[in-house]
Amino acid sequence: MTTSSATASQRPSLSDQVANGILDLIVAESLEAGALLPSEARLAERFRVSRVVVREACRTLAALGIVDIQHGRGMVVRNWSPDALNELLRFALRRNVQLYDDLLEVRFALETQAAELAAVRATPAQIRLLRESLEASEAALDEFEQLARADVAFHDAIFAASGNEVLAFIGAGFQSLLVEGRRLTYAGSLLRGETARVALEDHRRILAAIERKDPSGAGQAMVDHLNMTREVLLEAHKLMSTYSTPLRTEEVLALAVESQGRDDGEPSHVAPRNGDEPARA
């Protein structure tokens, strides 16, 4: 899976060449999701390689989310899925929570475009789904995990309503990660003395613009919403900066919740892990 201009030392391995050959086979035969691919033995014969090489190529394609290896059945074509992108991003964000800032910059580009397109292309059924997501958010204002899922479902529905399959695919690749990211934004809202109703009202404005088929209004409402998200993330980062060891998102949220019950408004002096004290200037 390299370019044809690669030097001899950079030429794809035999298993990569077979993986590319299987991809060509899927495209050439227009194989749909669920279609069964030739057996390992048949593929080895087709590409004139050992079954070990075919097995390695299949594992590569499975890791990319292109095929699924099913015990007792063989290898089948998978639905077009953002799972591989999702897992890569999940790993990166677990290693460095600061990357949520980078992800937010990407959201500005993608979600503004998605909102504008949804205002032009959304079907009645898709608008109904957006309304249902808002209702679910309203019903879950006091239940963070349910609220976070409803919040993400709203943004997912906007990507779907954009009518752009590639945009929806990319969006789905990171939206499911944002349930965890919502811990940071919710923590930031608490530290600003705000509630989840602020984001809910933003969502209402986005939906209203989509319903009246106003792409510029929908795009601007999304920009305003993401700017609010940036501001509350900054508050969460201020809290994290008072600790000398990295905090997990659930720890940041717990500290923000705890701070609401303190008269002085200061974060707890008891660190969540390792007995670490907050760093003081």
N, C-alpha and C positions, 0 to 999 in steps of 0.2 A: 504494500500500500504506500508506494513512493512514486515520485514522478519518473517519467521515462528518461529524463536528463541526468539521472543519478549516475555517479561514477561507479566503477566496478566494486569498490569497497562499500558503496551505499546501496547496491542493488537489493531489492526485496528478497527476503529469505524464501526458501521453497514453500514453506507453509503460507507465507503472505501471498505468493503467487497463486497458490491454490485457492486461498480465501477470495482473491480478486476474481478468479475464474468462476467460483460459485456465485459471486455477486453478478457477474456477467450472465450466468445461467438464469438467475432469478429474473433479471431484466429482459433477456432475450425471449424467455418463455412466458413473460407477463404473469409470473406466479403471484397469486394473491395471498393474503394472510391466512394461515392454516394449511397452505399447500404443503404436501410432503415432498421433500427433496430426495434424490437418489440415495441409495444406501451407501455406507462407508466403502464397501467393496466396489460398488459401481463407480463411485467418485474416484477411487484409487486407480481404477482401470482407465477411466476417462482422462485423467490428468497424468497418468503414467508415473505415479509416485506410490510410496508405501502407505499403508493404512495409518501408520503412526503420524505421517505428515498430514493426512486428511483430518485425523483426529485433532491435531493442533490447530489446523485452519478452522475447524468447526468451533473449537473453544474460543478462538479469536472473534468469530462472528457472533457467538452467543454473548460474549462479554460486551460487544457493541450493541446488543439488543436487536440484532437483525434476524437471528434465528433462535429457535428454542429447541434444545435437545431433550426429547421426551423418552424416558425409559420404556422399552418395549415397543416403541413406535418408530423412533428415528428422529430426524431433524426436520422441523417445520418452519416455514416463514412466519415471522412475528408481525403483529400489527406495528405500524409506524409509531414508535414510542419514544418519549424523551427520557426514559429511565436511566440510560447511561449518562446523559448530561446531568440529570438530577443527582446521581450518586457522586459524580466528580465534584460538583458544586457543594454537596453536603459535606464531603470530606474536607474540602478547602475551607469551608466556613467553620467547621469544628476545630480546625487547626488555628484559625485566625478570625476571631469575631469581628475585627475591624473591617473585614471584607464586606460586611453588610452595607458599608458606605459605598463601596464600589458597585455593589448590586443595585443600590438605589439609583446611582447614575445611569445604569443600564435601564432601569425601570422608567426613568424620565423619557428616554428615547422610544422605548417599545410601547409603554402603556398609553402615552399621549397619542401615538399613532393609532393604537388599537381603539381608543375611545372615539377618535375622529371617524375612523372607518365604521365603527359600530353605529354611530349616529346616521350613517348613510345606508348601511346594509342590514341592520338587525331585523330579524323577523319577529312577528307577534309572539311566537313561542319563546324566542330568546329574551325578549323584553319581559315576558312573564317570569322567566327564570331569574332575571336580575331582581325583579320585585320580590320574589320568594327569598332570595338571598338576603335582601334588606330586612324582610320580616323576621328571618331567622336571627339576624344580628340584633334586632330590637328585642327579641325574646330572650337573648342570651347575654344581655349587658352585664349581668352579675356573675357569669360563668365564663372565665377567661378562655378555657380550651375550646368550648363550643363557639364562643364569639370569634376566636381566631380562625376556626375552620369556616365559619360563615363569611368572614371578611375575605378570606382567600377565595372562597367559592364565588364571591361577587366579582373579584378581579379575573378569575378564570372565565367566568361567563362573558365578560367584556372581550377577552381574547377570542373566545369562540364566536361571538357576535360580529367580530371584525370581518369575518368571511375570508380571511387570509390564512390558509393552512400552515404556511411556514411560520408566520407570526404566532399563531396559536400553539404550534409545536414548541417554539423557543420559549414562549411564555409558560407553557406547562412544565418546561424543564426546570424552572426556578420557583414557580408559584407555590408548589407544595413545600418548599423549604421555608416559606415565609410564615408558616404557623409558628416555627421557632423564633423567627425574626420579630414576630409580633410581640414577643415577650419584651424585647428591647424598646419598641415603640410604646407599648403600654406602660412600661416602667417610666419612660420619659414623660408621658402624659401625666402620670401620677405626680412626678416630681415638679411638674409645672402647675399642679393643682387643677388639672383638667380630668375629664372622664372620657370614656369610649364614645360618648355621644358626639364629640367633636368630629371624629372620623365618620360616624354614621351620617351626620349632616352633610359632610363632604360627598359621601356616596349618593345621598339623595339628589344633590345638585348635579352630579355626573349623570345619574339616571334621567333626571328631568331633561337635560340637554339631549340625551340620546332619544328620548321619547318624542321630543319636538323636532327631531331630525336636524339638529344644529351642530355640525361637526366642529366649528371653531369654538362654540360654547362648551362642548364636551371635552375638547382638548384642553381648554383653559381651566375647566373645573378639575381635570385630572392633574394638571400642573400645580394648581393651588393645593390639592390634596397631598401631592408628593412633597411640596415645599413644607407643608405642615409636618409630614413624616420626617423630613430632614431636621427640622427644629427639635422634635422630640427625641430623635436619635442623638442629637448633640447633648441633650440633658442626660441621657443614659450613659454616654461616653464620659461626661464629667464625673458621674458617680464611679464609673469603673476606674477612672484615673486616680482615685483616692486610695486604691489598693495596689500593692506592689506585685501581686501575682494575678494572672489572668483569671477572669470570672466567667463561668458559664452563664448562658442567657437566663436560665431559671434562677440562678443566684442573684443576678441583677434585679430581676423582677421581685424576688423575695425581699431584697433590701429596700426597694422602692416602696413596697407595700408596708414594710416595717416603719419606714421613715414617716409615713402618714400618721402613725400613732404616737409620734414623739413630739413633745411640746416645742423643742428647739429647732425642729425641722432638719436636724443634721442626720446623715447616714449613721447606721449602727457602727460602733467602734469594734464590734466583734466580727472578724472576717469569717466568711462561710467555710473556708478550708484551711487546713494546715496551721491554724492558730495565728494566721498572719494579721498584723494590724494594718489599718489604712495608712497609706503613705501621707505624710504631712509635710507641707512646704516649710 
